[in-house]
Amino acid sequence: MDCKHSPTPYDPSLIIRKNKRLGKDHLRYSQIIGSLMYLASATRPDILFVVSKLSRFSSNPGSDHWCGIDQVMRYLKGTMSYAIHYSEYPGVLEGYSDSN
């Protein structure tokens, strides 16, 4: 809670590759990724790209992967008021298609 917030959820200068060393805390990493996936699919699609990218490395996360998690968390800290709010109206979802 006392961290400096980040303006973006993903730092393109951070190169995320497969970890060839001993992983760091697989279970905790998977739990955080699961929570972020729920958040991304429910109300925060702005973090979906980075969360899907980081989730590929759940079996053996390294320090770079944890830096990516840290970046997302700092972004979420600065944008806590952002969300998608669904209302009851309209009750029907309509879609149109021009197919045969």
Kinemage of the C-alpha trace (Angstrom):
@kinemage 1
@onewidth
@group {chain A} dominant
@subgroup {mainchain}
@vectorlist {calphas} color= white
{ca met a 1} P 0.000 0.000 0.000
{ca asp a 2} L 2.943 2.343 0.503
{ca cys a 3} L 4.397 1.888 -2.974
{ca lys a 4} L 4.709 4.422 -5.758
{ca his a 5} L 2.056 3.850 -8.417
{ca ser a 6} L 2.896 3.001 -12.005
{ca pro a 7} L 1.314 4.765 -15.007
{ca thr a 8} L 1.145 1.550 -17.082
{ca pro a 9} L 0.449 -2.105 -16.208
{ca tyr a 10} L 3.295 -3.375 -18.404
{ca asp a 11} L 6.855 -2.205 -18.866
{ca pro a 12} L 7.930 -3.067 -22.430
{ca ser a 13} L 11.600 -2.823 -21.457
{ca leu a 14} L 11.121 -5.836 -19.153
{ca ile a 15} L 11.901 -8.931 -21.207
{ca ile a 16} L 9.986 -11.895 -19.854
{ca arg a 17} L 11.584 -15.220 -20.760
{ca lys a 18} L 11.422 -18.768 -19.517
{ca asn a 19} L 13.158 -19.140 -16.175
{ca lys a 20} L 16.016 -21.669 -16.341
{ca arg a 21} L 16.855 -21.424 -12.647
{ca leu a 22} L 15.034 -22.580 -9.556
{ca gly a 23} L 11.608 -20.932 -9.360
{ca lys a 24} L 10.536 -18.613 -6.588
{ca asp a 25} L 7.340 -19.398 -4.641
{ca his a 26} L 5.241 -21.151 -7.332
{ca leu a 27} L 2.111 -21.388 -5.193
{ca arg a 28} L 1.958 -17.714 -4.242
{ca tyr a 29} L 2.656 -16.677 -7.854
{ca ser a 30} L -0.196 -18.874 -9.100
{ca gln a 31} L -2.563 -17.477 -6.477
{ca ile a 32} L -1.760 -13.886 -7.466
{ca ile a 33} L -2.130 -14.673 -11.181
{ca gly a 34} L -5.498 -16.318 -10.496
{ca ser a 35} L -6.715 -13.258 -8.600
{ca leu a 36} L -5.500 -10.931 -11.348
{ca met a 37} L -7.197 -13.082 -14.028
{ca tyr a 38} L -10.492 -12.838 -12.162
{ca leu a 39} L -10.060 -9.090 -11.842
{ca ala a 40} L -9.123 -8.728 -15.531
{ca ser a 41} L -12.100 -10.747 -16.745
{ca ala a 42} L -14.632 -9.113 -14.427
{ca thr a 43} L -13.904 -5.388 -14.265
{ca arg a 44} L -10.358 -4.535 -15.389
{ca pro a 45} L -9.707 -5.493 -19.036
{ca asp a 46} L -6.828 -2.993 -19.131
{ca ile a 47} L -4.571 -5.497 -17.343
{ca leu a 48} L -5.629 -8.529 -19.386
{ca phe a 49} L -2.637 -8.501 -21.756
{ca val a 50} L 0.047 -8.439 -19.091
{ca val a 51} L -1.760 -10.939 -16.871
{ca ser a 52} L -2.100 -13.417 -19.736
{ca lys a 53} L 1.575 -12.918 -20.574
{ca leu a 54} L 2.678 -13.479 -16.962
{ca ser a 55} L 0.393 -16.488 -16.510
{ca arg a 56} L 2.436 -18.460 -19.048
{ca phe a 57} L 5.225 -18.769 -16.499
{ca ser a 58} L 3.265 -20.033 -13.479
{ca ser a 59} L 5.108 -23.340 -13.343
{ca asn a 60} L 8.542 -21.767 -12.793
{ca pro a 61} L 8.434 -18.026 -12.014
{ca gly a 62} L 11.706 -16.147 -11.724
{ca ser a 63} L 12.637 -12.696 -10.503
{ca asp a 64} L 11.653 -11.065 -13.837
{ca his a 65} L 8.177 -12.532 -13.545
{ca trp a 66} L 7.838 -11.209 -10.009
{ca cys a 67} L 8.920 -7.770 -11.284
{ca gly a 68} L 6.048 -7.984 -13.789
{ca ile a 69} L 3.609 -8.812 -10.978
{ca asp a 70} L 4.979 -5.887 -8.996
{ca gln a 71} L 4.408 -3.556 -11.975
{ca val a 72} L 0.766 -4.672 -12.303
{ca met a 73} L 0.161 -4.250 -8.569
{ca arg a 74} L 1.634 -0.753 -8.585
{ca tyr a 75} L -0.559 0.124 -11.586
{ca leu a 76} L -3.632 -1.176 -9.755
{ca lys a 77} L -2.702 0.883 -6.698
{ca gly a 78} L -2.738 4.065 -8.775
{ca thr a 79} L -5.958 3.221 -10.615
{ca met a 80} L -8.144 1.783 -7.847
{ca ser a 81} L -11.105 3.883 -8.906
{ca tyr a 82} L -11.102 2.461 -12.465
{ca ala a 83} L -13.714 -0.229 -13.152
{ca ile a 84} L -16.477 -1.291 -15.481
{ca his a 85} L -19.879 -0.957 -13.889
{ca tyr a 86} L -22.709 -3.042 -15.295
{ca ser a 87} L -26.251 -1.817 -14.911
{ca glu a 88} L -29.498 -3.731 -15.235
{ca tyr a 89} L -30.668 -1.675 -18.191
{ca pro a 90} L -30.781 -2.764 -20.992
{ca gly a 91} L -31.755 -6.258 -19.959
{ca val a 92} L -31.272 -7.713 -23.433
{ca leu a 93} L -27.986 -7.886 -25.276
{ca glu a 94} L -28.457 -7.493 -29.012
{ca gly a 95} L -26.006 -8.313 -31.764
{ca tyr a 96} L -26.223 -7.990 -35.536
{ca ser a 97} L -24.421 -9.874 -38.218
{ca asp a 98} L -24.279 -9.708 -41.996
{ca ser a 99} L -23.764 -13.369 -42.832
{ca asn a 100} L -25.508 -15.897 -45.039
